[in-house]
Amino acid sequence: MAPVLPLVLPLQPRIRLAQGLWLLSWLLALASGLTLLCSGHLLVQLRHLGTFLAPSCRFPVLPQVALAAGAVALGTGLGGAGASRASLDAARYPPWRGILGPLLVAGTAGGGGLLVLALGLALGLPGSLDQGLEEGLGTALGHYKDTEVPGHCHAKRLMDELQLKHHCCGRHGYKDWFGVQWVSSRYLDPSDQDVVDRIQSNVEGLYLTDGVPFSCCNPHSPRPCLQSQLSDPYAHPLFDPRQPNLNLWAQGCHEVLLGHLQELASTLGSMLAVTFLLQALVLVGLRYLHTALEGLGGVIDGEGETQGYLFPGGLKDMLKTAWLQGGVAHRPAPEEAPPEEAPPKEDLPEA
């Protein structure tokens, strides 16, 4: 059977191939290191922002798979650099002869599979962020007042930190706070008639106001922040409701977080694509170098030409052999025929 994609490699091309592989392997190690940094940064961001994502959102799987893929690619790059460097020295290469085979298998099956999976997640999962943030931020706004409820006592602090850090207000805008009770019942005076009227006027029995928390205030505003009675045109004569960004953060947190996380996912996807390309080049080059050196008994400066290849037999012949072997293995063995009895000898008449 003819090898798949054979390549004749004399002495000088073998040396240049080993030198080029050494450089490509270090580039792969660098790209995989950057992939690890990008995926680790995204994982840390999601750890801080996980409160504002719905539990059903699968986006956090992306940095986890990318971390595993980057680690395997880093090992492939370091192994490829060591093997290509050792192949230039006949005395240092023999220990690598038993390592290159498993390295190629692990890099192709494990590293290649993880990189393809991570690339697929980087392309598909950012689309699930929209719904995940929609549900998660809605839940966070609803628990803002639950400062003394077990499991939600940190909701107010986290939401305030989010709005202050990312310069956003509400889910899609500051008016989202008008539809939720964000003031804890502990700080409401039940003897105040205005409080009683607001609670009774709402079907759900919530205390709703046309105000926002302090974390929605824009510190760059030239005037003191206006937080309450924002829908009353007579409460603040000098406040122009058509320009709320002069007083409050204009963007909602959904838009800000969606753009932030999708940008991080896009950067990670680009690094995964570069890592995948470099790993494919390194693995193909190592395969050619490995098969070429095996033809010379592991001596790179051996005399004569040798041949490198991807697979020892042609694809058509390999499939045909596997098919025939499978057919023979499943074909029932023919039943042995009983031995034929020899015909009886006739008695010859005596002369």
C-alpha positions as CSV (number, residue, x, y, z in Angstrom):
1,M,0.0,0.0,0.0
2,A,1.3,3.4,-1.0
3,P,1.7,6.0,1.9
4,V,-0.6,8.9,2.2
5,L,1.0,12.2,1.0
6,P,4.6,11.0,0.9
7,L,7.4,13.5,0.9
8,V,11.0,12.8,0.1
9,L,13.3,14.4,2.7
10,P,17.0,14.5,2.0
11,L,19.5,15.6,4.7
12,Q,19.2,19.4,4.3
13,P,15.4,19.5,4.1
14,R,15.2,17.3,7.2
15,I,17.4,19.8,9.1
16,R,15.4,22.8,7.9
17,L,12.1,21.0,8.8
18,A,13.4,20.4,12.4
19,Q,14.5,24.0,12.7
20,G,11.2,25.3,11.4
21,L,9.3,23.0,13.8
22,W,11.3,24.3,16.7
23,L,10.2,27.8,15.9
24,L,6.6,26.9,15.3
25,S,6.5,24.9,18.5
26,W,7.5,27.9,20.5
27,L,5.0,30.0,18.7
28,L,2.4,27.4,19.6
29,A,3.5,27.6,23.3
30,L,3.1,31.4,23.2
31,A,-0.3,31.3,21.6
32,S,-1.5,28.6,24.0
33,G,-0.2,30.6,26.9
34,L,-2.2,33.7,25.7
35,T,-5.2,31.4,25.3
36,L,-4.8,30.3,28.9
37,L,-4.6,34.0,30.0
38,C,-7.7,35.0,28.0
39,S,-9.8,32.0,29.2
40,G,-8.6,32.6,32.8
41,H,-9.6,36.3,32.6
42,L,-13.0,35.4,31.2
43,L,-13.5,32.8,34.0
44,V,-12.6,35.4,36.6
45,Q,-15.0,37.9,35.1
46,L,-17.8,35.3,35.1
47,R,-17.1,34.5,38.7
48,H,-17.8,38.1,39.6
49,L,-20.7,38.4,37.2
50,G,-22.2,35.0,37.7
51,T,-25.0,36.5,40.0
52,F,-26.4,38.3,37.0
53,L,-26.6,35.2,34.7
54,A,-29.4,32.8,34.7
55,P,-28.5,29.3,36.1
56,S,-29.5,27.8,32.8
57,C,-27.0,29.8,30.8
58,R,-24.2,27.6,29.6
59,F,-21.8,30.4,28.7
60,P,-19.4,29.6,31.6
61,V,-18.5,26.3,30.0
62,L,-16.6,28.2,27.3
63,P,-13.6,29.3,29.4
64,Q,-13.4,25.9,31.2
65,V,-13.1,24.0,27.9
66,A,-10.7,26.7,26.6
67,L,-8.5,26.3,29.6
68,A,-8.2,22.5,29.0
69,A,-7.5,23.0,25.3
70,G,-4.9,25.7,26.0
71,A,-3.1,23.4,28.5
72,V,-3.0,20.5,26.1
73,A,-1.8,22.8,23.3
74,L,0.9,24.2,25.6
75,G,2.1,20.7,26.3
76,T,2.2,19.9,22.6
77,G,4.2,23.1,21.9
78,L,6.8,22.3,24.6
79,G,7.0,18.7,23.5
80,G,7.4,19.6,19.9
81,A,10.1,22.1,20.7
82,G,12.0,19.5,22.7
83,A,11.6,16.8,20.0
84,S,12.6,19.0,17.1
85,R,15.6,20.3,19.0
86,A,16.7,16.8,20.0
87,S,16.3,15.5,16.4
88,L,19.2,17.7,15.3
89,D,21.5,15.7,17.6
90,A,21.9,12.0,17.0
91,A,22.9,11.4,20.6
92,R,19.8,13.2,22.1
93,Y,17.1,11.9,19.8
94,P,16.8,8.2,20.8
95,P,14.9,8.9,24.1
96,W,12.4,10.9,22.1
97,R,11.6,8.0,19.7
98,G,9.2,6.5,22.2
99,I,7.7,9.8,23.1
100,L,6.9,11.2,19.7
101,G,4.2,8.6,18.9
102,P,2.1,9.2,22.0
103,L,2.7,12.9,21.7
104,L,1.2,13.0,18.2
105,V,-1.8,10.9,19.3
106,A,-2.5,13.0,22.4
107,G,-2.0,16.2,20.5
108,T,-4.3,15.1,17.6
109,A,-7.1,13.4,19.5
110,G,-7.0,15.3,22.8
111,G,-5.7,18.7,21.9
112,G,-7.3,18.9,18.5
113,G,-10.7,17.7,19.8
114,L,-10.7,20.2,22.7
115,L,-9.7,23.1,20.4
116,V,-12.4,22.3,17.9
117,L,-14.9,22.0,20.8
118,A,-13.8,25.3,22.3
119,L,-14.0,27.0,18.9
120,G,-17.5,25.7,18.5
121,L,-18.5,27.0,21.9
122,A,-16.9,30.4,21.2
123,L,-19.0,30.7,18.1
124,G,-22.3,29.4,19.5
125,L,-22.5,30.2,23.3
126,P,-22.3,34.0,23.1
127,G,-25.7,34.0,21.6
128,S,-27.1,32.5,24.8
129,L,-25.8,35.5,26.8
130,D,-28.8,37.7,25.8
131,Q,-31.4,35.5,27.5
132,G,-29.2,34.6,30.4
133,L,-28.5,38.3,31.3
134,E,-32.2,39.1,30.7
135,E,-33.3,36.6,33.4
136,G,-30.3,37.1,35.7
137,L,-30.5,40.9,35.9
138,G,-34.3,40.7,36.4
139,T,-33.8,38.4,39.3
140,A,-31.0,40.7,40.7
141,L,-33.3,43.8,40.6
142,G,-36.0,41.9,42.4
143,H,-33.7,40.8,45.2
144,Y,-32.2,44.3,45.7
145,K,-34.3,44.9,48.8
146,D,-33.7,41.5,50.4
147,T,-30.8,42.6,52.5
148,E,-31.8,40.4,55.4
149,V,-33.0,37.4,53.5
150,P,-30.6,34.4,53.7
151,G,-29.1,33.8,50.3
152,H,-29.8,37.2,48.9
153,C,-28.3,39.5,51.6
154,H,-25.5,40.5,49.2
155,A,-27.7,41.3,46.2
156,K,-27.9,45.0,47.0
157,R,-24.1,45.4,47.3
158,L,-23.4,43.4,44.2
159,M,-25.9,45.4,42.1
160,D,-24.6,48.7,43.4
161,E,-21.0,47.6,42.6
162,L,-22.1,46.5,39.1
163,Q,-23.8,49.8,38.3
164,L,-20.9,51.9,39.7
165,K,-18.2,49.9,38.0
166,H,-19.8,49.5,34.6
167,H,-21.6,52.9,34.5
168,C,-25.0,51.4,33.9
169,C,-28.5,51.7,35.5
170,G,-31.2,49.1,35.6
171,R,-31.6,46.2,33.2
172,H,-32.3,48.3,30.1
173,G,-32.5,51.7,31.6
174,Y,-33.2,53.7,34.8
175,K,-37.0,53.2,34.4
176,D,-36.6,49.5,35.2
177,W,-36.3,50.5,38.9
178,F,-39.8,52.0,38.7
179,G,-41.4,48.6,38.3
180,V,-39.7,46.8,41.3
181,Q,-39.7,47.5,45.0
182,W,-36.0,48.2,45.7
183,V,-36.5,49.8,49.2
184,S,-36.5,47.2,52.0
185,S,-39.7,47.0,54.0
186,R,-37.6,47.5,57.1
187,Y,-37.1,51.1,56.1
188,L,-40.7,51.9,55.3
189,D,-42.9,53.6,57.9
190,P,-46.3,51.8,58.0
191,S,-47.9,54.8,59.7
192,D,-47.0,57.0,56.7
193,Q,-50.1,57.5,54.6
194,D,-48.1,57.9,51.4
195,V,-46.4,54.5,52.0
196,V,-49.8,52.9,52.6
197,D,-51.3,54.4,49.5
198,R,-48.4,53.3,47.3
199,I,-48.6,49.7,48.6
200,Q,-52.4,49.5,48.3
201,S,-52.4,51.0,44.8
202,N,-50.2,48.2,43.5
203,V,-51.8,44.9,42.7
204,E,-48.8,42.9,44.0
205,G,-48.7,44.9,47.2
206,L,-45.3,46.4,46.5
207,Y,-43.9,49.8,47.4
208,L,-43.1,51.3,44.0
209,T,-41.5,54.7,43.4
210,D,-40.3,56.7,40.5
211,G,-36.8,56.7,41.9
212,V,-33.5,54.9,41.5
213,P,-30.6,53.8,43.9
214,F,-27.7,56.0,44.5
215,S,-25.4,53.8,42.3
216,C,-27.3,55.0,39.2
217,C,-26.0,58.6,39.7
218,N,-23.4,59.9,37.3
219,P,-20.6,61.6,39.3
220,H,-19.7,63.7,36.2
221,S,-23.0,65.5,36.5
222,P,-22.5,69.2,37.3
223,R,-25.4,69.3,39.7
224,P,-26.4,67.1,42.7
225,C,-27.9,63.8,41.7
226,L,-31.7,63.5,41.4
227,Q,-32.9,60.1,42.5
228,S,-36.6,60.5,43.3
229,Q,-39.7,61.8,41.7
230,L,-38.1,61.5,38.3
231,S,-41.4,61.2,36.4
232,D,-42.8,64.4,38.0
233,P,-42.1,67.3,35.7
234,Y,-42.9,69.8,38.5
235,A,-40.7,68.2,41.2
236,H,-37.4,69.3,39.6
237,P,-38.0,72.4,37.4
238,L,-34.5,72.4,36.1
239,F,-34.3,68.7,35.2
240,D,-34.8,67.8,31.6
241,P,-36.3,64.3,31.4
242,R,-35.2,64.1,27.8
243,Q,-31.5,64.1,28.9
244,P,-31.3,61.7,31.8
245,N,-27.7,60.9,31.0
246,L,-26.7,64.3,32.5
247,N,-27.9,63.0,35.9
248,L,-28.0,59.2,35.7
249,W,-26.1,56.5,33.8
250,A,-27.7,56.3,30.4
251,Q,-27.1,52.7,29.5
252,G,-28.7,49.6,31.0
253,C,-26.6,46.9,32.5
254,H,-27.8,44.3,30.0
255,E,-26.3,46.2,27.1
256,V,-23.1,46.9,28.9
257,L,-22.5,43.4,30.2
258,L,-23.5,41.8,26.9
259,G,-21.0,43.8,24.9
260,H,-18.3,43.3,27.5
261,L,-18.6,39.5,27.7
262,Q,-19.1,39.1,24.0
263,E,-15.9,41.1,23.4
264,L,-14.0,38.8,25.8
265,A,-15.4,35.7,24.0
266,S,-14.4,37.1,20.6
267,T,-10.9,37.7,21.8
268,L,-10.7,34.2,23.2
269,G,-12.2,32.7,20.0
270,S,-9.4,34.5,17.9
271,M,-6.7,33.1,20.2
272,L,-8.3,29.6,19.9
273,A,-8.3,29.8,16.1
274,V,-4.6,30.9,16.0
275,T,-3.7,28.1,18.5
276,F,-5.6,25.5,16.4
277,L,-3.8,26.5,13.2
278,L,-0.3,26.4,14.8
279,Q,-1.0,23.1,16.5
280,A,-2.1,21.6,13.2
281,L,1.1,22.8,11.5
282,V,3.2,21.5,14.4
283,L,1.6,18.0,14.4
284,V,1.8,17.6,10.7
285,G,5.5,18.6,10.7
286,L,6.3,16.4,13.6
287,R,4.6,13.5,11.8
288,Y,6.7,13.9,8.7
289,L,9.9,14.3,10.8
290,H,9.1,11.3,12.9
291,T,8.4,9.0,10.0
292,A,11.4,10.2,8.0
293,L,13.7,9.6,11.0
294,E,12.2,6.2,11.6
295,G,13.2,5.3,8.1
296,L,16.8,6.1,9.0
297,G,16.7,4.4,12.3
298,G,16.4,7.7,14.2
299,V,19.6,9.3,12.8
300,I,18.9,12.7,11.2
301,D,22.3,12.9,9.5
302,G,22.0,9.5,8.0
303,E,23.2,9.1,4.4
304,G,20.6,8.8,1.6
305,E,17.1,10.0,1.1
306,T,14.2,9.0,3.2
307,Q,10.5,9.4,2.9
308,G,8.1,11.0,5.4
309,Y,4.3,10.5,5.3
310,L,1.1,11.0,7.2
311,F,-0.2,7.4,7.1
312,P,1.7,4.3,6.2
313,G,-1.0,3.2,3.6
314,G,-3.3,4.8,1.1
315,L,-6.7,5.8,2.4
316,K,-8.4,3.7,-0.2
317,D,-6.3,0.6,0.5
318,M,-6.7,1.1,4.3
319,L,-10.5,1.2,3.9
320,K,-10.5,-1.7,1.6
321,T,-8.4,-3.8,3.9
322,A,-10.5,-2.9,6.9
323,W,-13.7,-3.8,4.9
324,L,-12.3,-7.1,3.8
325,Q,-11.0,-7.9,7.3
326,G,-14.4,-7.1,8.7
327,G,-16.1,-9.2,6.1
328,V,-13.8,-12.2,6.8
329,A,-14.3,-11.8,10.5
330,H,-18.1,-11.8,10.2
331,R,-18.3,-14.5,7.5
332,P,-19.3,-17.8,9.0
333,A,-16.7,-20.5,8.6
334,P,-17.8,-23.2,6.1
335,E,-18.8,-26.5,7.5
336,E,-16.3,-29.2,7.1
337,A,-17.6,-31.8,4.7
338,P,-17.3,-35.4,5.9
339,P,-14.5,-37.3,4.3
340,E,-15.5,-39.1,1.2
341,E,-15.4,-42.9,1.5
342,A,-13.2,-44.6,-0.9
343,P,-15.1,-46.7,-3.4
344,P,-15.0,-50.5,-2.7
345,K,-12.3,-52.3,-4.6
346,E,-13.7,-54.9,-7.1
347,D,-12.3,-58.3,-6.9
348,L,-10.5,-59.1,-10.1
349,P,-11.0,-62.6,-11.5
350,E,-8.0,-64.8,-11.2
351,A,-6.3,-65.6,-14.4
